Amino acid sequence: MENISSYYLMPHPPLIIPGVGKGQEKVIQSTIDACNKIGEEISKLKPETVVIITPHGPMFSDALAISNEEYIKGDFSEFRDFDTYIEGEIDKKFNEELISICKRENIPAANIDSNILKRFNRKFELDHGAMIPMYFINKYYKDYKIVHITYAPLSDIDLYKFGMAIKESAKNLNRRTVFVASGDLSHRLSKDGPYEYSPEGTKFDKTLLENLREGNVLNVFNMDKYMVKSAGECGLKSVFIMLGAMENEEVKGEILSYEGPFGVGYGVMSFNNELKNNGTLQLLKNMKIEKFNKKVSNANPYVKLARESLNHYYSTGHLMAKPSNLPKELSKEKCGAFVSLKKFGDLRGCIGTFLPTTDSLAEEIIRNAVEAATQDPRFPRVGEDELLDLDISVDVLSRPHKTIREELDPKKYGVIVIHGHKRGLLLPDLDGVDTVDYQLQIACEKAGISPTDEYEIEKFEVKRYKEGE
């Protein structure tokens, strides 16, 4: 027996609440009508539990957060609506079952409460990503308990498996359950919108909604990384979890509404799935391994060496020796080099040298790759199980030379700031570092140099090599 009776994708624009929108909400009347339709449908299903996945609750980098007290409430005072509030009783038995399954399946998830959140200066409360779907549900039906979950930047496979765990929990408890994936689509649809415009935004919204409508689950997980990153969305991870909850179901989505008048995409969907015998999890795992193997096999010698260095270290516990069959520029030349590790687009470690400290560039890369994974003080040590999810880049540095502020370009040149024994280095062409002043500010902060100090500046160029390029 399948106990999740229906699934929905719902947006969460605060202005959809009349006390926030104060008339502006009429611009997205189609979205309002679609959300009301979902509320009415849920009232007929009479679920005992509503599971909501949100991007705007207390988010942790290493675990999904499950709110776990008797009750939870929130309001829209942040958006200058001091009258509207939402509250609900939490289904703690569901949470208990879900955590038990996550432990069994090694899915990183944790129950959170007021005491835990106090350590992070956060309140235990509903966020607008959960309150807005609940606002439309509560208009028609209130006899349910809530499971409030904030997603985390985990691997696609872990998010999918977490969705499977939600489904198993509902089945084990024999709970009539409704699943809501809360998330807005691209935030970069318009040059007049609140975020930087990207032409990839519209493409992302169309691609995601069409794949969900047509039930192309693998295609959802295989969307172009550049398009996804450029879109600036906050709903895809909610969708990944929802699709995991649909394991062994033939996905059949209906687009109830799509609008983007404020530069943000609001997609509303319902799903009327059918059971099938074969699941998708193994196909996703196979696709992930295939993509990884393709990425590694097409890698240039620089990042391939960094990858081999990590694999050797994690299998033996020792640094690998310099291979004998390397190109001359790796085996003979001496250069400073930085190795950067990213996981799901976020930095996971970066260590480097601005001048050569070994007898060859190859040895520089071999050592710095391992130190990026194990010695970067900003991050916990990379686990062996993370290697498959890492993207590696290698920056080879030219020799730095003295310069002045007027000769800098943060896209072309990296900088080194020097004051006495203090040195701070920043690589060029980093996301969000678009001005010379900001580049120097960050470099000074890294070195512990005051902006009012008189410091020397050196600049350098890099040749950047990325996996898959």
SEZABA-307015 format. One record per residue (C-alpha): residue number from 1; residue in three letters; y, z, x. Coordinates in steps of 0.02 Angstrom, whole numbers. Each point is the difference from the previous one (the first is absolute). Example, Ala and Ser with C-alpha at 12.3 -4.5 7.8 and 13.67 -1.06 7.14 Angstrom:
% residues 2
<1; 'ALA'; <-225; 390; 615>> <2; 'SER'; <172; -33; 69>> 
***
This chain:
% residues 469
<1; 'MET'; <0; 0; 0>> <2; 'GLU'; <172; -49; 67>> <3; 'ASN'; <130; 134; -39>> <4; 'ILE'; <160; -88; 54>> <5; 'SER'; <42; -86; -163>> <6; 'SER'; <151; -100; 57>> <7; 'TYR'; <110; -40; 150>> <8; 'TYR'; <186; -38; 9>> <9; 'LEU'; <128; -54; 127>> <10; 'MET'; <170; 75; -44>> <11; 'PRO'; <169; -3; 88>> <12; 'HIS'; <115; 149; 20>> <13; 'PRO'; <185; -50; -5>> <14; 'PRO'; <98; 159; -42>> <15; 'LEU'; <129; -97; -102>> <16; 'ILE'; <-137; -40; -126>> <17; 'ILE'; <27; 180; -61>> <18; 'PRO'; <145; -5; -126>> <19; 'GLY'; <82; 155; 74>> <20; 'VAL'; <4; -86; 169>> <21; 'GLY'; <32; -180; -51>> <22; 'LYS'; <135; 41; -128>> <23; 'GLY'; <-15; -174; -72>> <24; 'GLN'; <-50; -94; 157>> <25; 'GLU'; <-183; 18; -49>> <26; 'LYS'; <25; -134; -133>> <27; 'VAL'; <3; -129; 141>> <28; 'ILE'; <-187; 33; 27>> <29; 'GLN'; <-48; 7; -184>> <30; 'SER'; <-157; -102; 33>> <31; 'THR'; <-58; 133; 123>> <32; 'ILE'; <40; 138; -126>> <33; 'ASP'; <-96; -90; -138>> <34; 'ALA'; <-151; -22; 114>> <35; 'CYS'; <1; 184; 50>> <36; 'ASN'; <12; 52; -181>> <37; 'LYS'; <-148; -112; -38>> <38; 'ILE'; <-100; 92; 133>> <39; 'GLY'; <51; 168; -73>> <40; 'GLU'; <-58; -53; -172>> <41; 'GLU'; <-165; -66; 70>> <42; 'ILE'; <-34; 161; 94>> <43; 'SER'; <32; 100; -159>> <44; 'LYS'; <-142; -96; -82>> <45; 'LEU'; <-117; 29; 149>> <46; 'LYS'; <33; 188; -8>> <47; 'PRO'; <-42; 37; 182>> <48; 'GLU'; <-36; 176; 58>> <49; 'THR'; <70; -39; 173>> <50; 'VAL'; <132; -119; 65>> <51; 'VAL'; <-7; -39; 186>> <52; 'ILE'; <165; -59; 74>> <53; 'ILE'; <19; -68; 176>> <54; 'THR'; <180; 9; 62>> <55; 'PRO'; <92; -45; 161>> <56; 'HIS'; <139; 128; -25>> <57; 'GLY'; <-84; 169; 1>> <58; 'PRO'; <-27; 101; 160>> <59; 'MET'; <-74; -129; 117>> <60; 'PHE'; <-102; 45; 154>> <61; 'SER'; <-42; -122; 139>> <62; 'ASP'; <-182; 52; 14>> <63; 'ALA'; <-59; 50; -174>> <64; 'LEU'; <20; -40; -184>> <65; 'ALA'; <92; 142; -88>> <66; 'ILE'; <-72; 68; -164>> <67; 'SER'; <115; 120; -94>> <68; 'ASN'; <-102; 154; -43>> <69; 'GLU'; <79; 139; -104>> <70; 'GLU'; <-23; 42; -184>> <71; 'TYR'; <157; -94; -54>> <72; 'ILE'; <124; -122; 74>> <73; 'LYS'; <171; -55; -60>> <74; 'GLY'; <150; -100; 55>> <75; 'ASP'; <168; -65; -58>> <76; 'PHE'; <124; -139; 33>> <77; 'SER'; <145; 105; 63>> <78; 'GLU'; <-10; -97; 163>> <79; 'PHE'; <57; -149; -103>> <80; 'ARG'; <135; 97; -95>> <81; 'ASP'; <-103; 22; -159>> <82; 'PHE'; <-4; 188; -28>> <83; 'ASP'; <-85; -3; -169>> <84; 'THR'; <-162; -98; 21>> <85; 'TYR'; <-150; 89; 76>> <86; 'ILE'; <-187; -31; 7>> <87; 'GLU'; <-139; 127; 17>> <88; 'GLY'; <-188; 4; -10>> <89; 'GLU'; <-156; 103; 26>> <90; 'ILE'; <-100; -47; 154>> <91; 'ASP'; <-186; -38; -13>> <92; 'LYS'; <-56; 117; 140>> <93; 'LYS'; <-185; -30; -33>> <94; 'PHE'; <28; -185; 28>> <95; 'ASN'; <92; 41; 162>> <96; 'GLU'; <-143; 111; 57>> <97; 'GLU'; <-129; -136; -33>> <98; 'LEU'; <108; -132; 84>> <99; 'ILE'; <25; 104; 158>> <100; 'SER'; <-187; 33; 8>> <101; 'ILE'; <-39; -186; -5>> <102; 'CYS'; <136; -38; 129>> <103; 'LYS'; <-78; 126; 119>> <104; 'ARG'; <-170; -79; -23>> <105; 'GLU'; <68; -175; 31>> <106; 'ASN'; <119; 51; 143>> <107; 'ILE'; <153; -56; -98>> <108; 'PRO'; <155; 95; 61>> <109; 'ALA'; <69; 90; -154>> <110; 'ALA'; <68; 173; -31>> <111; 'ASN'; <52; 111; -146>> <112; 'ILE'; <181; 56; 16>> <113; 'ASP'; <96; 139; -84>> <114; 'SER'; <166; 91; 11>> <115; 'ASN'; <-49; 102; 152>> <116; 'ILE'; <-52; -152; 100>> <117; 'LEU'; <156; -98; -47>> <118; 'LYS'; <115; 144; 48>> <119; 'ARG'; <-49; -31; 181>> <120; 'PHE'; <75; -173; -16>> <121; 'ASN'; <153; 53; -101>> <122; 'ARG'; <-66; -91; -153>> <123; 'LYS'; <-13; 59; -179>> <124; 'PHE'; <-158; -9; -103>> <125; 'GLU'; <57; -120; -136>> <126; 'LEU'; <-25; -166; -85>> <127; 'ASP'; <87; -147; 82>> <128; 'HIS'; <79; -145; -94>> <129; 'GLY'; <-147; -112; 48>> <130; 'ALA'; <-109; 108; -112>> <131; 'MET'; <129; 58; -128>> <132; 'ILE'; <50; -174; -59>> <133; 'PRO'; <-177; -54; -50>> <134; 'MET'; <-23; 173; -78>> <135; 'TYR'; <163; -20; -97>> <136; 'PHE'; <-72; -152; -91>> <137; 'ILE'; <-172; 79; -23>> <138; 'ASN'; <75; 161; -69>> <139; 'LYS'; <100; -93; -132>> <140; 'TYR'; <-165; -38; -85>> <141; 'TYR'; <-129; 122; 67>> <142; 'LYS'; <4; 168; 89>> <143; 'ASP'; <-174; 73; -17>> <144; 'TYR'; <-56; -35; 178>> <145; 'LYS'; <-6; 81; 171>> <146; 'ILE'; <77; -82; 153>> <147; 'VAL'; <-72; -43; 171>> <148; 'HIS'; <152; -30; 109>> <149; 'ILE'; <-35; -87; 166>> <150; 'THR'; <118; -63; 135>> <151; 'TYR'; <-76; -137; 106>> <152; 'ALA'; <1; 2; 190>> <153; 'PRO'; <12; -139; 131>> <154; 'LEU'; <-188; -7; 26>> <155; 'SER'; <-111; -151; 28>> <156; 'ASP'; <-28; -120; -144>> <157; 'ILE'; <-184; 48; 1>> <158; 'ASP'; <37; 187; -13>> <159; 'LEU'; <120; -30; -144>> <160; 'TYR'; <-130; -106; -89>> <161; 'LYS'; <-134; 133; 28>> <162; 'PHE'; <119; 132; -67>> <163; 'GLY'; <13; -102; -160>> <164; 'MET'; <-189; -2; -8>> <165; 'ALA'; <1; 190; 19>> <166; 'ILE'; <120; 15; -148>> <167; 'LYS'; <-119; -105; -104>> <168; 'GLU'; <-150; 105; 52>> <169; 'SER'; <94; 160; -42>> <170; 'ALA'; <37; -60; -176>> <171; 'LYS'; <-181; -49; -23>> <172; 'ASN'; <-72; 162; 70>> <173; 'LEU'; <113; 104; -113>> <174; 'ASN'; <-23; -117; -148>> <175; 'ARG'; <190; -8; -17>> <176; 'ARG'; <83; -131; -108>> <177; 'THR'; <125; -58; 130>> <178; 'VAL'; <144; -122; 12>> <179; 'PHE'; <60; -62; 169>> <180; 'VAL'; <182; -42; 37>> <181; 'ALA'; <53; -83; 163>> <182; 'SER'; <186; 34; 15>> <183; 'GLY'; <98; -116; 112>> <184; 'ASP'; <147; -118; 6>> <185; 'LEU'; <-26; -170; 77>> <186; 'SER'; <120; -82; 125>> <187; 'HIS'; <167; 87; 26>> <188; 'ARG'; <73; -155; 83>> <189; 'LEU'; <10; -130; -137>> <190; 'SER'; <187; -27; -1>> <191; 'LYS'; <146; -9; 120>> <192; 'ASP'; <96; 104; -128>> <193; 'GLY'; <-135; 135; -6>> <194; 'PRO'; <4; 171; 83>> <195; 'TYR'; <-113; -54; 144>> <196; 'GLU'; <4; -139; 128>> <197; 'TYR'; <-54; -166; -78>> <198; 'SER'; <-159; -87; 54>> <199; 'PRO'; <-69; -164; -69>> <200; 'GLU'; <-173; 78; 22>> <201; 'GLY'; <38; 122; -141>> <202; 'THR'; <-22; -122; -143>> <203; 'LYS'; <-151; -75; 85>> <204; 'PHE'; <-81; 172; 16>> <205; 'ASP'; <29; 45; -182>> <206; 'LYS'; <-71; -164; -63>> <207; 'THR'; <-150; 6; 116>> <208; 'LEU'; <-47; 179; -42>> <209; 'LEU'; <18; -17; -188>> <210; 'GLU'; <-95; -164; -6>> <211; 'ASN'; <-142; 69; 105>> <212; 'LEU'; <-13; 151; -114>> <213; 'ARG'; <9; -107; -156>> <214; 'GLU'; <-139; -114; 65>> <215; 'GLY'; <-105; 144; 69>> <216; 'ASN'; <8; -62; 180>> <217; 'VAL'; <-26; 171; 80>> <218; 'LEU'; <-38; -64; 175>> <219; 'ASN'; <159; -104; -4>> <220; 'VAL'; <103; 156; -39>> <221; 'PHE'; <-66; 81; 158>> <222; 'ASN'; <21; -160; 100>> <223; 'MET'; <184; -36; -36>> <224; 'ASP'; <108; -56; 144>> <225; 'LYS'; <58; 154; 100>> <226; 'TYR'; <171; -73; 36>> <227; 'MET'; <28; -36; -185>> <228; 'VAL'; <-52; 176; -50>> <229; 'LYS'; <108; 84; 131>> <230; 'SER'; <151; -110; -38>> <231; 'ALA'; <-14; 32; -188>> <232; 'GLY'; <44; 184; 16>> <233; 'GLU'; <-116; 57; -139>> <234; 'CYS'; <-64; 172; -49>> <235; 'GLY'; <-144; -44; -116>> <236; 'LEU'; <-135; -86; 103>> <237; 'LYS'; <-90; 158; 57>> <238; 'SER'; <-4; 62; -179>> <239; 'VAL'; <-81; -166; -45>> <240; 'PHE'; <-128; 17; 141>> <241; 'ILE'; <-54; 169; -70>> <242; 'MET'; <-6; -69; -177>> <243; 'LEU'; <-110; -145; 55>> <244; 'GLY'; <-117; 124; 83>> <245; 'ALA'; <-16; 89; -167>> <246; 'MET'; <-49; -170; -71>> <247; 'GLU'; <-149; -18; 117>> <248; 'ASN'; <-146; -86; -89>> <249; 'GLU'; <120; -70; -129>> <250; 'GLU'; <56; -178; -27>> <251; 'VAL'; <189; 16; 6>> <252; 'LYS'; <94; -80; -144>> <253; 'GLY'; <186; 33; 4>> <254; 'GLU'; <135; -39; -126>> <255; 'ILE'; <182; -12; 54>> <256; 'LEU'; <97; 87; -138>> <257; 'SER'; <169; -21; 83>> <258; 'TYR'; <84; -47; 163>> <259; 'GLU'; <185; 17; 34>> <260; 'GLY'; <113; 18; 152>> <261; 'PRO'; <183; -2; -57>> <262; 'PHE'; <55; 136; 122>> <263; 'GLY'; <-84; -75; 152>> <264; 'VAL'; <-158; 105; -24>> <265; 'GLY'; <-159; -69; -79>> <266; 'TYR'; <-67; 95; -151>> <267; 'GLY'; <-177; -54; -44>> <268; 'VAL'; <-94; 72; -149>> <269; 'MET'; <-185; -40; -19>> <270; 'SER'; <-149; 59; -98>> <271; 'PHE'; <-183; -35; 41>> <272; 'ASN'; <-145; -36; -114>> <273; 'ASN'; <-144; -5; 124>> <274; 'GLU'; <-184; -32; -24>> <275; 'LEU'; <-144; 81; 94>> <276; 'LYS'; <-92; -99; 134>> <277; 'ASN'; <-148; 38; 111>> <278; 'ASN'; <73; -35; 171>> <279; 'GLY'; <143; 97; 80>> <280; 'THR'; <142; -53; 114>> <281; 'LEU'; <2; 139; 132>> <282; 'GLN'; <-124; -83; 118>> <283; 'LEU'; <91; -166; -17>> <284; 'LEU'; <162; 87; 49>> <285; 'LYS'; <-84; 79; 151>> <286; 'ASN'; <-72; -167; 53>> <287; 'MET'; <170; -84; -21>> <288; 'LYS'; <83; 135; 105>> <289; 'ILE'; <-125; -20; 142>> <290; 'GLU'; <15; -189; -8>> <291; 'LYS'; <190; 9; 11>> <292; 'PHE'; <-10; 124; 143>> <293; 'ASN'; <-122; -107; 98>> <294; 'LYS'; <109; -153; -26>> <295; 'LYS'; <154; 95; 57>> <296; 'VAL'; <-87; 63; 158>> <297; 'SER'; <-81; -167; 43>> <298; 'ASN'; <167; -90; -13>> <299; 'ALA'; <93; 131; 102>> <300; 'ASN'; <95; -47; 157>> <301; 'PRO'; <-59; 77; 166>> <302; 'TYR'; <132; 137; -2>> <303; 'VAL'; <-44; 83; -166>> <304; 'LYS'; <-184; -42; 23>> <305; 'LEU'; <3; 104; 160>> <306; 'ALA'; <86; 144; -91>> <307; 'ARG'; <-132; -8; -138>> <308; 'GLU'; <-142; -3; 127>> <309; 'SER'; <78; 148; 90>> <310; 'LEU'; <1; 103; -160>> <311; 'ASN'; <-178; -49; -47>> <312; 'HIS'; <-63; 45; 174>> <313; 'TYR'; <90; 167; 3>> <314; 'TYR'; <-62; 54; -171>> <315; 'SER'; <-179; -49; 41>> <316; 'THR'; <-7; 74; 177>> <317; 'GLY'; <143; 125; 15>> <318; 'HIS'; <63; -87; 158>> <319; 'LEU'; <129; -133; 42>> <320; 'MET'; <-75; -171; 25>> <321; 'ALA'; <12; -88; 168>> <322; 'LYS'; <107; -155; 15>> <323; 'PRO'; <-107; -150; -54>> <324; 'SER'; <-27; -134; 132>> <325; 'ASN'; <26; -152; -110>> <326; 'LEU'; <182; 26; -49>> <327; 'PRO'; <142; -126; 11>> <328; 'LYS'; <104; 15; 159>> <329; 'GLU'; <153; 67; -92>> <330; 'LEU'; <-104; 150; -56>> <331; 'SER'; <-102; 31; 157>> <332; 'LYS'; <134; -29; 134>> <333; 'GLU'; <173; 30; -73>> <334; 'LYS'; <79; 172; -12>> <335; 'CYS'; <107; 39; -152>> <336; 'GLY'; <45; 142; -114>> <337; 'ALA'; <-86; -12; -169>> <338; 'PHE'; <-3; 87; -167>> <339; 'VAL'; <-149; 4; -117>> <340; 'SER'; <38; 32; -184>> <341; 'LEU'; <-127; 44; -133>> <342; 'LYS'; <38; -25; -184>> <343; 'LYS'; <-105; 54; -149>> <344; 'PHE'; <35; -78; -169>> <345; 'GLY'; <169; -56; 68>> <346; 'ASP'; <54; 173; 60>> <347; 'LEU'; <11; 51; 182>> <348; 'ARG'; <-153; 100; 54>> <349; 'GLY'; <36; 15; 186>> <350; 'CYS'; <103; -79; 139>> <351; 'ILE'; <-3; 37; 186>> <352; 'GLY'; <67; -104; 143>> <353; 'THR'; <80; -14; 170>> <354; 'PHE'; <165; -88; 34>> <355; 'LEU'; <-48; -27; 183>> <356; 'PRO'; <-173; -37; 70>> <357; 'THR'; <-100; 155; 47>> <358; 'THR'; <-167; -84; 42>> <359; 'ASP'; <-60; -146; 105>> <360; 'SER'; <-2; -127; -143>> <361; 'LEU'; <63; -34; -175>> <362; 'ALA'; <-181; 9; -59>> <363; 'GLU'; <-18; 180; 59>> <364; 'GLU'; <167; 42; -78>> <365; 'ILE'; <-62; -63; -169>> <366; 'ILE'; <-171; 83; 16>> <367; 'ARG'; <76; 170; 32>> <368; 'ASN'; <145; -12; -122>> <369; 'ALA'; <-114; -56; -143>> <370; 'VAL'; <-104; 158; 17>> <371; 'GLU'; <153; 111; 20>> <372; 'ALA'; <81; -77; -155>> <373; 'ALA'; <-155; 52; -98>> <374; 'THR'; <-23; 172; 78>> <375; 'GLN'; <162; 62; 79>> <376; 'ASP'; <147; -49; -111>> <377; 'PRO'; <72; 172; -45>> <378; 'ARG'; <68; -65; -166>> <379; 'PHE'; <-172; -32; -74>> <380; 'PRO'; <-172; 81; -6>> <381; 'ARG'; <-131; -81; 109>> <382; 'VAL'; <-69; -162; -72>> <383; 'GLY'; <-176; 24; -66>> <384; 'GLU'; <-138; -123; 41>> <385; 'ASP'; <-17; -41; -184>> <386; 'GLU'; <182; -61; 0>> <387; 'LEU'; <-25; -137; 131>> <388; 'LEU'; <-47; -129; -131>> <389; 'ASP'; <165; 28; -91>> <390; 'LEU'; <113; -13; 152>> <391; 'ASP'; <110; -148; 43>> <392; 'ILE'; <44; -8; 185>> <393; 'SER'; <150; -75; 87>> <394; 'VAL'; <42; -6; 186>> <395; 'ASP'; <177; -13; 66>> <396; 'VAL'; <18; -60; 180>> <397; 'LEU'; <167; 53; 72>> <398; 'SER'; <114; -91; 120>> <399; 'ARG'; <81; 107; 135>> <400; 'PRO'; <148; 94; -74>> <401; 'HIS'; <173; -22; 72>> <402; 'LYS'; <167; 85; -30>> <403; 'THR'; <108; -65; -141>> <404; 'ILE'; <141; 46; -117>> <405; 'ARG'; <2; 26; -188>> <406; 'GLU'; <84; -169; -31>> <407; 'GLU'; <-148; -93; 77>> <408; 'LEU'; <-131; 79; -112>> <409; 'ASP'; <-94; -80; -145>> <410; 'PRO'; <-128; 113; -87>> <411; 'LYS'; <-104; -150; -52>> <412; 'LYS'; <-11; -74; 175>> <413; 'TYR'; <18; 145; 122>> <414; 'GLY'; <-79; 170; 15>> <415; 'VAL'; <106; 141; 71>> <416; 'ILE'; <-17; 146; 118>> <417; 'VAL'; <133; 136; -3>> <418; 'ILE'; <16; 112; 153>> <419; 'HIS'; <94; 164; 23>> <420; 'GLY'; <-51; 101; 153>> <421; 'HIS'; <-189; 23; -10>> <422; 'LYS'; <-5; -46; -185>> <423; 'ARG'; <-61; -172; -51>> <424; 'GLY'; <-27; -75; -170>> <425; 'LEU'; <-77; -171; -34>> <426; 'LEU'; <-3; -105; -158>> <427; 'LEU'; <-90; -166; -18>> <428; 'PRO'; <90; -150; -76>> <429; 'ASP'; <-26; -81; -169>> <430; 'LEU'; <-52; 156; -96>> <431; 'ASP'; <2; 10; -189>> <432; 'GLY'; <163; 77; -61>> <433; 'VAL'; <86; -1; 170>> <434; 'ASP'; <131; -133; -31>> <435; 'THR'; <154; 60; 95>> <436; 'VAL'; <38; 45; 180>> <437; 'ASP'; <73; 168; -52>> <438; 'TYR'; <-158; 49; -94>> <439; 'GLN'; <-110; -60; 143>> <440; 'LEU'; <95; 107; 125>> <441; 'GLN'; <2; 148; -119>> <442; 'ILE'; <-189; 1; -15>> <443; 'ALA'; <-24; -22; 187>> <444; 'CYS'; <118; 146; 34>> <445; 'GLU'; <-89; 109; -127>> <446; 'LYS'; <-167; -36; 83>> <447; 'ALA'; <71; 54; 168>> <448; 'GLY'; <94; 151; -64>> <449; 'ILE'; <165; -77; 53>> <450; 'SER'; <157; 42; -100>> <451; 'PRO'; <98; -151; -66>> <452; 'THR'; <154; 74; 84>> <453; 'ASP'; <-83; 1; 173>> <454; 'GLU'; <41; -137; 123>> <455; 'TYR'; <-164; -89; 24>> <456; 'GLU'; <-56; -157; 89>> <457; 'ILE'; <-80; -143; -95>> <458; 'GLU'; <-136; -118; 60>> <459; 'LYS'; <-70; -145; -98>> <460; 'PHE'; <-163; -95; 9>> <461; 'GLU'; <-92; -138; -91>> <462; 'VAL'; <-178; 4; -64>> <463; 'LYS'; <-137; -125; -36>> <464; 'ARG'; <-89; 66; -153>> <465; 'TYR'; <-182; -41; -35>> <466; 'LYS'; <-76; 43; -168>> <467; 'GLU'; <-177; -2; -64>> <468; 'GLY'; <-37; -157; -99>> <469; 'GLU'; <145; -96; 80>> 
***
